[in-house]
Amino acid sequence: MFSAFHHFRPAAAKSILKDAFDHRRAICIFESGVSPPLGIVLAILLIPVNVLLLMPFARPFRWSYLAFTYLIPLMPFIILWDGIVSHLRLYSTKEINELTKDLQAPDYVWDAGFIHISGLPGGLPYLIGRPAPRQGSHSIE
C-alpha cells in the first residue's frame, strides 16, 4: 500500500493489519510524506511551485486544469490543502506500534521505521508485517 494508509481511520487501519496478521499474509505499507511539522513546511514550500510547473503536463489534458491553475489559481491551493491534511494524518511510529501491539505472535513479525533518502530529512515511514521465517529454513535477507 503506497501513500494511502493515512486515509484510514484507526479502526479501519487496525482491521487491515489484523486481516494480514490473521491470515499470515505479508503486508507492506509505505507513506510518501515526512512527518509533521517538517512535512507541512515542505508541503507549503514545494506543492504550489510544483503544481504551477507540472500542471501543463497533467494527463488527461483539460483546459479547465490550466484555467484553475493560472487564471484562477485554485488548483495550487486545493492540492496544498490536501497535502497538509495528509501530512497531519500520517501515523507516527508510536501510533503504528499501538495498532500492532495486540497483533503479536512468534510466527509473525512487524518492522516499522523510516526509509532514509539522501537529501530528505527524517525519511519516509514504512510498516512491514510478514510471517516469520521457519526455524531451519533459508531465507534471502
C-alpha positions as CSV (number, residue, x, y, z in Angstrom):
1,M,0.0,0.0,0.0
2,F,1.6,3.2,-1.1
3,S,0.7,6.7,0.2
4,A,-2.8,5.5,1.2
5,F,-2.7,4.2,4.8
6,H,-3.2,7.7,6.3
7,H,-6.6,7.7,4.6
8,F,-7.9,5.0,7.0
9,R,-9.2,5.9,10.4
10,P,-7.5,3.9,13.3
11,A,-10.3,1.3,13.5
12,A,-10.1,0.6,9.7
13,A,-6.3,0.7,9.8
14,K,-6.2,-1.8,12.6
15,S,-8.7,-4.0,10.7
16,I,-6.4,-4.1,7.7
17,L,-3.4,-5.0,9.8
18,K,-5.4,-7.6,11.7
19,D,-6.6,-9.3,8.5
20,A,-3.0,-9.6,7.2
21,F,-1.9,-10.9,10.6
22,D,-4.8,-13.4,11.0
23,H,-4.3,-14.8,7.5
24,R,-0.5,-14.8,7.9
25,R,-0.1,-12.7,4.8
26,A,2.6,-10.2,4.2
27,I,1.7,-6.5,4.1
28,C,3.9,-3.6,3.2
29,I,2.8,0.0,3.9
30,F,4.8,2.9,2.6
31,E,3.9,6.6,3.0
32,S,5.4,9.4,0.9
33,G,5.2,12.1,3.4
34,V,7.6,13.3,6.0
35,S,6.2,13.6,9.5
36,P,4.9,17.0,10.8
37,P,6.0,19.7,11.3
38,L,8.8,19.3,8.7
39,G,6.4,17.7,6.2
40,I,4.0,20.6,6.4
41,V,6.7,23.1,5.9
42,L,8.0,21.2,2.9
43,A,4.4,21.0,1.5
44,I,3.9,24.7,1.9
45,L,7.1,25.5,0.1
46,L,7.1,22.9,-2.6
47,I,3.5,22.0,-3.6
48,P,2.3,25.3,-5.1
49,V,5.5,25.6,-7.1
50,N,5.3,22.0,-8.3
51,V,1.7,22.5,-9.3
52,L,2.5,25.6,-11.3
53,L,5.4,23.9,-13.1
54,L,3.8,20.5,-13.7
55,M,0.1,21.2,-14.4
56,P,0.6,21.7,-18.2
57,F,1.8,18.1,-18.3
58,A,-1.1,16.6,-16.3
59,R,-3.0,13.9,-18.2
60,P,-5.6,13.7,-19.3
61,F,-5.3,17.2,-20.6
62,R,-8.1,19.6,-19.7
63,W,-8.3,23.3,-20.4
64,S,-10.0,23.7,-17.0
65,Y,-6.8,22.5,-15.3
66,L,-4.9,25.3,-16.8
67,A,-7.7,27.9,-16.1
68,F,-7.9,26.9,-12.5
69,T,-4.1,26.8,-12.1
70,Y,-3.1,30.0,-13.8
71,L,-6.1,32.3,-14.3
72,I,-8.0,31.5,-11.1
73,P,-5.3,29.8,-9.0
74,L,-7.5,27.3,-7.2
75,M,-5.5,24.1,-8.0
76,P,-2.3,25.1,-6.2
77,F,-4.3,25.8,-3.0
78,I,-6.6,22.7,-3.3
79,I,-3.6,20.4,-3.7
80,L,-1.7,22.3,-0.9
81,W,-4.6,21.8,1.4
82,D,-4.8,18.1,0.5
83,G,-1.0,17.8,1.2
84,I,-1.2,19.5,4.5
85,V,-4.1,17.4,5.7
86,S,-2.4,14.2,4.5
87,H,0.8,15.1,6.5
88,L,-1.3,15.7,9.6
89,R,-2.9,12.2,9.2
90,L,0.3,10.3,8.8
91,Y,0.6,7.7,11.5
92,S,3.5,8.2,13.9
93,T,5.8,5.4,14.9
94,K,4.1,5.4,18.3
95,E,0.6,5.1,16.7
96,I,1.8,2.3,14.4
97,N,3.2,0.4,17.4
98,E,-0.2,0.9,19.1
99,L,-2.0,-0.5,16.1
100,T,0.2,-3.6,16.1
101,K,0.7,-4.2,19.8
102,D,-2.2,-6.7,20.0
103,L,-1.1,-8.5,16.8
104,Q,1.9,-10.3,18.1
105,A,2.8,-14.0,17.6
106,P,6.1,-16.0,17.3
107,D,5.3,-16.8,13.7
108,Y,4.6,-13.2,12.5
109,V,6.9,-10.2,12.7
110,W,6.4,-6.4,12.3
111,D,9.0,-4.0,11.2
112,A,8.4,-0.2,11.3
113,G,10.7,2.6,10.6
114,F,11.9,5.2,8.1
115,I,13.4,4.7,4.7
116,H,16.2,7.2,4.6
117,I,16.6,9.1,1.3
118,S,19.5,11.3,0.5
119,G,18.6,14.9,0.8
120,L,15.3,14.2,2.6
121,P,15.4,14.8,6.3
122,G,13.7,12.3,8.5
123,G,12.9,9.7,5.9
124,L,9.7,8.2,4.7
125,P,7.7,5.9,7.1
126,Y,7.0,2.3,6.4
127,L,5.4,-0.7,8.1
128,I,6.0,-4.3,7.0
129,G,4.3,-7.3,8.5
130,R,5.2,-10.8,7.4
131,P,5.2,-14.4,8.5
132,A,8.4,-15.2,10.4
133,P,10.9,-17.5,8.7
134,R,10.6,-21.0,10.0
135,Q,13.4,-22.4,12.1
136,G,16.0,-24.1,9.9
137,S,14.6,-22.6,6.7
138,H,16.8,-20.5,4.5
139,S,15.6,-17.0,3.6
140,I,17.2,-14.3,1.5
141,E,17.7,-11.2,3.5
